[in-house]
């Protein structure tokens, strides 16, 4: 985990504690009787002072216990009202589901650039691209009807 991410997580947790007044008040404020593991003040203190790692599992568990959106602690711009990948558009939902289903190793910035390019292409160019791909995928390529004669004149 990057140092920047660690700092963001601590900063956001500290802001929540500061908003509540104290660590104990934060824990009382966010106590859930249905929680399997209520938030322990000692645990929060350890996360803030660095004696306990505020890693991926700790961040996701804290978000769940607090009822915050996933990855709330990872990005400064996320608020408690942030909805990750929220859209009512069915096409966008489908595209998001495809991307989320890809293994992380298959998704890189080059892939994102290709997806972005494909999405920004006008529909008429998509039709042309489909015809080109169709032609390339034919089992047999038809030879050209014209024959070129090469001259060896010297």
KOLVEX-649909 format. One record per atom (N, C-alpha, C, O, CB): residue in three letters; x, y, z. Coordinates in steps of 0.1 Angstrom, whole numbers, padded with zeros to 4 digits, always signed. Glycine has a CB too. Layout:
! residues N
ALAXYZ
...
This chain:
! residues 154
UNK+0009-0012+0000
UNK+0000+0000+0000
UNK+0009+0012+0000
UNK+0019+0013+0007
UNK-0010+0000+0012
UNK+0005+0022-0008
UNK+0013+0034-0009
UNK+0012+0043+0004
UNK+0003+0042+0011
UNK+0009+0043-0021
UNK+0023+0050+0006
UNK+0023+0059+0018
UNK+0012+0070+0017
UNK+0006+0074+0027
UNK+0037+0066+0019
UNK+0009+0074+0004
UNK-0002+0084+0002
UNK-0015+0078+0007
UNK-0023+0085+0013
UNK-0002+0088-0013
UNK-0018+0066+0003
UNK-0031+0060+0007
UNK-0031+0058+0022
UNK-0042+0061+0028
UNK-0032+0046+0000
UNK-0020+0055+0029
UNK-0020+0054+0043
UNK-0023+0067+0050
UNK-0031+0068+0059
UNK-0006+0049+0048
UNK-0018+0078+0044
UNK-0020+0091+0049
UNK-0035+0095+0048
UNK-0041+0102+0056
UNK-0011+0101+0043
UNK-0040+0092+0036
UNK-0054+0096+0033
UNK-0063+0088+0043
UNK-0073+0094+0049
UNK-0058+0092+0019
UNK-0061+0076+0045
UNK-0069+0068+0054
UNK-0069+0073+0068
UNK-0079+0075+0075
UNK-0065+0053+0054
UNK-0057+0076+0073
UNK-0055+0082+0087
UNK-0062+0096+0088
UNK-0068+0099+0097
UNK-0040+0083+0090
UNK-0060+0104+0077
UNK-0066+0117+0077
UNK-0081+0117+0078
UNK-0087+0124+0085
UNK-0061+0125+0065
UNK-0087+0108+0070
UNK-0101+0107+0070
UNK-0107+0101+0083
UNK-0117+0106+0088
UNK-0106+0098+0058
UNK-0100+0091+0089
UNK-0104+0086+0102
UNK-0103+0097+0112
UNK-0111+0098+0121
UNK-0096+0073+0105
UNK-0092+0104+0112
UNK-0089+0115+0122
UNK-0100+0125+0121
UNK-0105+0130+0131
UNK-0076+0121+0120
UNK-0105+0129+0109
UNK-0115+0139+0107
UNK-0128+0134+0113
UNK-0136+0142+0119
UNK-0117+0141+0092
UNK-0131+0121+0112
UNK-0143+0115+0117
UNK-0143+0115+0133
UNK-0152+0119+0139
UNK-0145+0100+0113
UNK-0131+0112+0138
UNK-0129+0113+0153
UNK-0130+0127+0157
UNK-0137+0130+0167
UNK-0115+0107+0157
UNK-0124+0137+0150
UNK-0124+0151+0154
UNK-0139+0156+0154
UNK-0143+0164+0162
UNK-0116+0159+0145
UNK-0146+0151+0144
UNK-0161+0155+0143
UNK-0169+0150+0155
UNK-0178+0157+0160
UNK-0167+0150+0130
UNK-0165+0138+0160
UNK-0172+0133+0171
UNK-0167+0139+0185
UNK-0174+0139+0195
UNK-0171+0118+0172
UNK-0155+0144+0184
UNK-0149+0150+0197
UNK-0138+0142+0202
UNK-0127+0148+0205
UNK-0160+0151+0207
UNK-0140+0129+0204
UNK-0129+0120+0209
UNK-0131+0107+0203
UNK-0141+0104+0196
UNK-0130+0119+0225
UNK-0120+0098+0204
UNK-0121+0085+0199
UNK-0133+0077+0205
UNK-0140+0070+0199
UNK-0107+0077+0201
UNK-0134+0079+0218
UNK-0145+0071+0225
UNK-0158+0076+0220
UNK-0167+0068+0219
UNK-0144+0074+0241
UNK-0160+0089+0218
UNK-0173+0094+0213
UNK-0175+0089+0199
UNK-0187+0086+0196
UNK-0172+0110+0214
UNK-0165+0089+0191
UNK-0166+0083+0177
UNK-0171+0069+0178
UNK-0180+0065+0170
UNK-0153+0084+0170
UNK-0165+0061+0187
UNK-0169+0047+0188
UNK-0184+0046+0193
UNK-0191+0037+0188
UNK-0159+0039+0197
UNK-0187+0054+0203
UNK-0201+0053+0208
UNK-0211+0058+0197
UNK-0221+0052+0196
UNK-0202+0062+0221
UNK-0207+0068+0190
UNK-0216+0073+0180
UNK-0219+0063+0169
UNK-0229+0063+0163
UNK-0210+0086+0173
UNK-0209+0055+0166
UNK-0210+0045+0155
UNK-0212+0031+0160
UNK-0210+0022+0152
UNK-0197+0046+0147
UNK-0215+0029+0172
UNK-0218+0016+0178
UNK-0231+0010+0171
UNK-0241+0017+0171
UNK-0219+0017+0193
UNK-0230-0002+0167
UNK-0241-0009+0161
UNK-0244-0021+0169
UNK-0235-0030+0170
UNK-0239-0012+0146
UNK-0255-0022+0174
UNK-0259-0034+0182
UNK-0258-0047+0174
UNK-0257-0058+0179
UNK-0272-0033+0189
UNK-0260-0046+0161
UNK-0260-0057+0152
UNK-0246-0061+0147
UNK-0244-0071+0141
UNK-0269-0055+0140
UNK-0236-0052+0150
UNK-0223-0055+0145
UNK-0216-0066+0153
UNK-0217-0068+0165
UNK-0214-0042+0147
UNK-0210-0075+0145
UNK-0203-0086+0151
UNK-0191-0081+0159
UNK-0188-0087+0170
UNK-0198-0096+0140
UNK-0185-0071+0155
UNK-0173-0066+0162
UNK-0175-0051+0163
UNK-0171-0043+0153
UNK-0160-0069+0154
UNK-0180-0046+0174
UNK-0181-0031+0175
UNK-0168-0024+0174
UNK-0157-0031+0177
UNK-0188-0028+0189
UNK-0168-0012+0170
UNK-0155-0005+0169
UNK-0149-0002+0182
UNK-0156+0004+0191
UNK-0157+0009+0161
UNK-0137-0006+0185
UNK-0130-0005+0197
UNK-0122+0007+0198
UNK-0114+0009+0188
UNK-0122-0018+0200
UNK-0123+0016+0208
UNK-0115+0028+0209
UNK-0100+0025+0208
UNK-0092+0033+0202
UNK-0118+0035+0222
UNK-0095+0014+0214
UNK-0081+0011+0214
UNK-0076+0008+0199
UNK-0066+0012+0195
UNK-0078-0001+0222
UNK-0085+0001+0192
UNK-0082-0002+0178
UNK-0081+0011+0170
UNK-0072+0012+0162
UNK-0093-0012+0172
UNK-0090+0020+0171
UNK-0090+0032+0164
UNK-0078+0040+0167
UNK-0071+0046+0158
UNK-0103+0041+0167
UNK-0074+0041+0180
UNK-0062+0047+0184
UNK-0050+0041+0178
UNK-0041+0049+0173
UNK-0060+0047+0200
UNK-0049+0028+0177
UNK-0038+0021+0171
UNK-0037+0024+0156
UNK-0026+0026+0150
UNK-0039+0006+0173
UNK-0049+0025+0149
UNK-0049+0029+0135
UNK-0043+0043+0133
UNK-0036+0045+0124
UNK-0063+0027+0129
UNK-0047+0052+0141
UNK-0043+0066+0140
UNK-0029+0068+0143
UNK-0022+0076+0137
UNK-0052+0074+0149
UNK-0023+0061+0153
UNK-0009+0064+0157
UNK+0000+0055+0150
UNK+0013+0056+0152
UNK-0008+0062+0172
UNK-0005+0046+0141
UNK+0004+0038+0133
UNK+0009+0025+0139
UNK+0017+0018+0132
UNK+0015+0046+0129
UNK+0005+0022+0151
UNK+0009+0009+0157
UNK+0001-0003+0151
UNK+0005-0014+0152
UNK+0008+0009+0172
UNK-0010+0000+0144
UNK-0017-0010+0137
UNK-0018-0006+0123
UNK-0021+0006+0120
UNK-0032-0012+0144
UNK-0017-0015+0114
UNK-0018-0012+0099
UNK-0032-0009+0095
UNK-0041-0017+0097
UNK-0012-0023+0091
UNK-0034+0002+0089
UNK-0047+0006+0083
UNK-0047+0001+0069
UNK-0048+0010+0060
UNK-0050+0022+0085
UNK-0047-0012+0067
UNK-0046-0018+0054
UNK-0059-0020+0047
UNK-0070-0014+0052
UNK-0039-0031+0055
UNK-0059-0027+0036
UNK-0071-0029+0028
UNK-0083-0035+0036
UNK-0094-0030+0036
UNK-0068-0038+0016
UNK-0080-0046+0043
UNK-0090-0053+0051
UNK-0096-0043+0062
UNK-0108-0043+0064
UNK-0085-0066+0057
UNK-0087-0037+0069
UNK-0091-0028+0080
UNK-0100-0016+0074
UNK-0110-0013+0080
UNK-0079-0022+0087
UNK-0096-0011+0063
UNK-0104+0000+0057
UNK-0118-0005+0052
UNK-0128+0002+0055
UNK-0096+0006+0045
UNK-0118-0016+0046
UNK-0131-0021+0041
UNK-0140-0025+0053
UNK-0152-0022+0052
UNK-0129-0034+0032
UNK-0134-0031+0063
UNK-0142-0035+0075
UNK-0148-0022+0082
UNK-0159-0022+0086
UNK-0134-0043+0085
UNK-0139-0012+0083
UNK-0144+0000+0090
UNK-0155+0007+0081
UNK-0165+0012+0087
UNK-0132+0010+0091
UNK-0153+0007+0068
UNK-0164+0013+0060
UNK-0177+0006+0061
UNK-0188+0012+0062
UNK-0160+0013+0045
UNK-0176-0008+0062
UNK-0188-0016+0064
UNK-0195-0013+0077
UNK-0207-0011+0078
UNK-0185-0031+0063
UNK-0187-0012+0088
UNK-0192-0010+0101
UNK-0198+0004+0102
UNK-0208+0006+0109
UNK-0181-0012+0112
UNK-0193+0014+0095
UNK-0198+0027+0096
UNK-0209+0029+0086
UNK-0216+0040+0087
UNK-0186+0037+0093
UNK-0211+0020+0077
UNK-0222+0022+0067
UNK-0218+0031+0056
UNK-0226+0037+0049
UNK-0234+0026+0073
UNK-0204+0033+0054
UNK-0199+0042+0044
UNK-0197+0035+0030
UNK-0196+0023+0030
UNK-0186+0049+0048
UNK-0196+0042+0019
UNK-0194+0036+0006
UNK-0180+0029+0006
UNK-0171+0033+0013
UNK-0195+0046-0005
UNK-0179+0018-0002
UNK-0167+0011-0003
UNK-0156+0021-0009
UNK-0159+0029-0018
UNK-0168-0001-0012
UNK-0144+0020-0004
UNK-0133+0028-0008
UNK-0134+0043-0002
UNK-0126+0051-0007
UNK-0131+0029-0023
UNK-0143+0045+0007
UNK-0144+0059+0013
UNK-0131+0063+0019
UNK-0127+0075+0017
UNK-0155+0058+0024
UNK-0124+0054+0025
UNK-0111+0058+0032
UNK-0099+0059+0022
UNK-0089+0064+0026
UNK-0108+0048+0043
UNK-0101+0055+0010
UNK-0090+0055+0000
UNK-0088+0068-0008
UNK-0077+0070-0013
UNK-0091+0044-0009
UNK-0098+0076-0009
UNK-0098+0087-0018
UNK-0103+0100-0010
UNK-0114+0100-0004
UNK-0106+0085-0030
UNK-0095+0110-0011
UNK-0098+0122-0004
UNK-0112+0128-0008
UNK-0119+0134+0000
UNK-0088+0133-0005
UNK-0115+0127-0021
UNK-0127+0133-0027
UNK-0139+0126-0024
UNK-0150+0131-0025
UNK-0125+0134-0042
UNK-0138+0113-0019
UNK-0150+0106-0015
UNK-0156+0111-0002
UNK-0149+0114+0007
UNK-0147+0091-0014
UNK-0169+0112-0002
UNK-0176+0117+0010
UNK-0185+0105+0014
UNK-0186+0095+0008
UNK-0185+0130+0007
UNK-0192+0107+0026
UNK-0201+0097+0030
UNK-0213+0095+0021
UNK-0220+0085+0022
UNK-0206+0100+0045
UNK-0215+0104+0012
UNK-0226+0103+0003
UNK-0222+0098-0011
UNK-0230+0097-0020
UNK-0233+0117+0001
UNK-0209+0096-0013
UNK-0204+0092-0026
UNK-0210+0078-0029
UNK-0209+0069-0021
UNK-0189+0091-0026
UNK-0215+0077-0042
UNK-0219+0064-0047
UNK-0210+0060-0058
UNK-0209+0066-0068
UNK-0234+0065-0052
UNK-0203+0049-0055
UNK-0193+0044-0065
UNK-0200+0037-0076
UNK-0208+0028-0074
UNK-0183+0035-0058
UNK-0197+0041-0088
UNK-0203+0035-0100
UNK-0218+0035-0100
UNK-0224+0025-0105
UNK-0198+0021-0102
UNK-0224+0045-0095
UNK-0239+0046-0095
UNK-0244+0052-0107
UNK-0240+0063-0111
UNK-0244+0053-0082
UNK-0253+0045-0114
UNK-0260+0050-0126
UNK-0273+0043-0128
UNK-0273+0031-0125
UNK-0250+0049-0138
UNK-0282+0049-0133
UNK-0295+0043-0137
UNK-0295+0039-0152
UNK-0304+0032-0156
UNK-0307+0052-0134
UNK-0285+0042-0159
UNK-0283+0039-0173
UNK-0279+0024-0175
UNK-0269+0020-0170
UNK-0273+0048-0180
UNK-0288+0017-0181
UNK-0285+0002-0182
UNK-0273-0001-0190
UNK-0265-0010-0187
UNK-0297-0005-0189
UNK-0270+0007-0201
UNK-0257+0005-0208
UNK-0245+0007-0200
UNK-0235-0001-0200
UNK-0257+0014-0221
UNK-0245+0017-0192
UNK-0234+0020-0183
UNK-0233+0009-0172
UNK-0221+0005-0169
UNK-0235+0034-0176
UNK-0244+0005-0167
UNK-0243-0006-0157
UNK-0237-0018-0163
UNK-0229-0025-0156
UNK-0258-0009-0152
UNK-0241-0022-0175
UNK-0235-0033-0182
UNK-0220-0032-0184
UNK-0213-0041-0182
UNK-0243-0036-0195
UNK-0216-0020-0189
UNK-0202-0018-0191
UNK-0194-0019-0178
UNK-0183-0025-0178
UNK-0200-0004-0197
UNK-0200-0013-0167
UNK-0193-0014-0154
UNK-0192-0028-0150
UNK-0181-0032-0144
UNK-0201-0005-0144
UNK-0202-0036-0152
UNK-0202-0050-0147
UNK-0191-0058-0155
UNK-0185-0067-0150
UNK-0215-0057-0149
UNK-0189-0054-0168
UNK-0179-0061-0176
UNK-0165-0058-0171
UNK-0157-0066-0169
UNK-0180-0057-0191
UNK-0163-0045-0168
UNK-0150-0040-0163
UNK-0147-0046-0150
UNK-0136-0051-0147
UNK-0149-0025-0163
UNK-0157-0046-0141
UNK-0155-0052-0127
UNK-0152-0067-0127
UNK-0145-0072-0118
UNK-0167-0049-0119
UNK-0157-0074-0137
UNK-0155-0088-0138
UNK-0141-0092-0143
UNK-0137-0103-0142
UNK-0166-0094-0147
UNK-0134-0082-0150
UNK-0121-0085-0155
UNK-0111-0087-0143
UNK-0112-0080-0134
UNK-0116-0074-0164
UNK-0102-0097-0145
UNK-0092-0098-0135
UNK-0083-0085-0135
UNK-0081-0080-0146
UNK-0083-0111-0137
UNK-0078-0081-0124
UNK-0070-0069-0123
UNK-0058-0069-0133
UNK-0054-0059-0139
UNK-0064-0067-0109
UNK-0053-0081-0135
UNK-0041-0083-0144
UNK-0045-0080-0159
UNK-0036-0077-0167
UNK-0035-0097-0143
UNK-0057-0081-0162
UNK-0061-0079-0176
UNK-0065-0064-0179
UNK-0068-0061-0190
UNK-0073-0088-0179
UNK-0066-0056-0168
UNK-0070-0042-0170
UNK-0059-0033-0167
UNK-0054-0032-0155
UNK-0083-0039-0161
UNK-0054-0026-0177
UNK-0044-0017-0175
UNK-0047-0004-0183
UNK-0058-0003-0189
UNK-0030-0022-0181
UNK-0039+0006-0182
UNK-0042+0019-0188
UNK-0044+0018-0203
UNK-0051+0026-0209
UNK-0032+0030-0184
UNK-0036+0009-0210
UNK-0038+0008-0224
UNK-0052+0003-0227
UNK-0058+0007-0237
UNK-0027-0002-0229
UNK-0057-0007-0219
UNK-0070-0012-0221
UNK-0081-0001-0219
UNK-0090+0000-0227
UNK-0073-0024-0212
UNK-0079+0007-0209
UNK-0088+0018-0206
UNK-0088+0028-0218
UNK-0098+0033-0222
UNK-0084+0025-0193
UNK-0076+0031-0223
UNK-0075+0040-0235
UNK-0083+0034-0247
UNK-0089+0042-0254
UNK-0060+0042-0239
UNK-0082+0021-0249
UNK-0089+0015-0260
UNK-0104+0016-0258
UNK-0112+0019-0267
UNK-0085+0000-0262
UNK-0108+0013-0246
UNK-0123+0014-0242
UNK-0128+0028-0244
UNK-0138+0031-0250
UNK-0125+0009-0228
UNK-0120+0038-0240
UNK-0123+0052-0241
UNK-0124+0056-0256
UNK-0134+0063-0260
UNK-0113+0061-0234
UNK-0115+0052-0264
UNK-0115+0055-0278
UNK-0127+0049-0285
UNK-0134+0055-0293
UNK-0102+0049-0285
UNK-0130+0036-0281
UNK-0142+0029-0287
UNK-0155+0037-0283
UNK-0164+0038-0292
UNK-0142+0015-0283
UNK-0155+0041-0271
UNK-0167+0048-0266
UNK-0169+0062-0272
UNK-0180+0067-0274
UNK-0168+0049-0251
UNK-0158+0068-0276
UNK-0159+0082-0281
UNK-0160+0082-0296
UNK-0162+0092-0302
UNK-0146+0090-0277
UNK-0159+0070-0303
UNK-0160+0069-0317
UNK-0174+0071-0321
UNK-0184+0066-0315
UNK-0155+0056-0322
UNK-0176+0078-0332
UNK-0190+0080-0337
UNK-0196+0067-0342
UNK-0188+0059-0347
UNK-0190+0091-0348
UNK-0209+0066-0342
UNK-0215+0053-0346
UNK-0212+0049-0360
UNK-0210+0038-0363
UNK-0230+0055-0344
UNK-0210+0059-0369
UNK-0207+0056-0383
UNK-0193+0049-0384
UNK-0191+0040-0392
UNK-0208+0068-0392
UNK-0184+0053-0375
UNK-0171+0047-0375
UNK-0171+0033-0369
UNK-0163+0025-0373
UNK-0161+0056-0368
UNK-0180+0031-0360
UNK-0182+0018-0354
UNK-0186+0008-0365
UNK-0182-0003-0365
UNK-0192+0018-0342
UNK-0196+0012-0373
UNK-0201+0004-0384
UNK-0189+0001-0393
UNK-0188-0011-0398
UNK-0212+0011-0392
UNK-0181+0011-0397
UNK-0169+0008-0406
UNK-0160-0002-0399
UNK-0155-0011-0406
UNK-0162+0021-0409
UNK-0157+0000-0386
UNK-0148-0009-0379
UNK-0154-0023-0379
UNK-0146-0032-0380
UNK-0146-0004-0365
UNK-0167-0025-0377
UNK-0173-0038-0377
UNK-0170-0045-0391
UNK-0167-0057-0392
UNK-0188-0037-0375
UNK-0171-0037-0402
UNK-0169-0042-0415
UNK-0155-0047-0417
UNK-0152-0057-0423
UNK-0173-0032-0426
UNK-0145-0038-0412
UNK-0131-0042-0413
UNK-0128-0054-0405
UNK-0121-0063-0410
UNK-0122-0030-0408
UNK-0133-0055-0393
UNK-0131-0067-0385
UNK-0137-0079-0391
UNK-0131-0090-0390
UNK-0136-0065-0371
UNK-0149-0078-0397
UNK-0155-0089-0403
UNK-0147-0094-0415
UNK-0145-0106-0417
UNK-0169-0085-0408
UNK-0142-0085-0423
UNK-0133-0088-0434
UNK-0120-0095-0429
UNK-0116-0105-0435
UNK-0130-0076-0442
UNK-0115-0090-0418
UNK-0102-0096-0413
UNK-0105-0110-0407
UNK-0096-0119-0407
UNK-0096-0087-0402
UNK-0117-0113-0403
UNK-0120-0126-0396
UNK-0125-0136-0406
UNK-0127-0148-0402
UNK-0130-0124-0386
UNK-0126-0133-0419
UNK-0130-0143-0429
UNK-0120-0154-0429
UNK-0108-0151-0429
UNK-0132-0136-0442
UNK-0124-0166-0431
UNK-0115-0177-0432
UNK-0106-0176-0444
UNK-0094-0179-0443
UNK-0123-0191-0432
UNK-0111-0173-0455
UNK-0103-0172-0467
UNK-0103-0157-0472
UNK-0113-0151-0473
UNK-0108-0181-0478
UNK-0091-0152-0475
UNK-0090-0139-0481
UNK-0090-0141-0496
UNK-0082-0148-0501
UNK-0077-0132-0475
UNK-0099-0134-0502
UNK-0100-0135-0517
UNK-0088-0128-0523
UNK-0085-0116-0520
UNK-0113-0128-0522
UNK-0081-0134-0532
UNK-0070-0128-0539
UNK-0074-0117-0548
UNK-0086-0117-0553
UNK-0062-0138-0547
UNK-0066-0107-0550
UNK-0069-0096-0558
UNK-0071-0100-0573
UNK-0063-0110-0577
UNK-0058-0085-0557
UNK-0080-0094-0580
UNK-0082-0099-0594
UNK-0071-0093-0604
UNK-0069-0099-0614
UNK-0096-0094-0599
UNK-0064-0083-0599
UNK-0054-0078-0608
UNK-0040-0084-0604
UNK-0037-0085-0592
UNK-0053-0062-0607
UNK-0032-0087-0614
UNK-0019-0093-0612
UNK-0009-0083-0616
UNK-0010-0076-0626
UNK-0017-0106-0621
UNK+0001-0081-0607
UNK+0012-0071-0610
UNK+0024-0078-0615
UNK+0028-0088-0609
UNK+0015-0063-0597
UNK+0029-0073-0626
UNK+0041-0079-0632
UNK+0053-0070-0627
UNK+0053-0058-0628
UNK+0040-0080-0647
UNK+0063-0077-0622
UNK+0075-0070-0618
UNK+0085-0070-0629
UNK+0089-0081-0634
UNK+0081-0076-0604
UNK+0090-0059-0632
UNK+0100-0058-0643
UNK+0114-0057-0637
UNK+0117-0051-0627
UNK+0098-0045-0652
UNK+0123-0065-0644
UNK+0137-0065-0639
UNK+0146-0057-0649
UNK+0157-0061-0651
UNK+0142-0079-0637
UNK+0140-0047-0655
UNK+0148-0039-0665
UNK+0160-0032-0658
UNK+0158-0026-0648
UNK+0139-0029-0673
UNK+0171-0034-0664
UNK+0183-0027-0659
UNK+0190-0019-0669
UNK+0200-0013-0667
UNK+0192-0036-0652
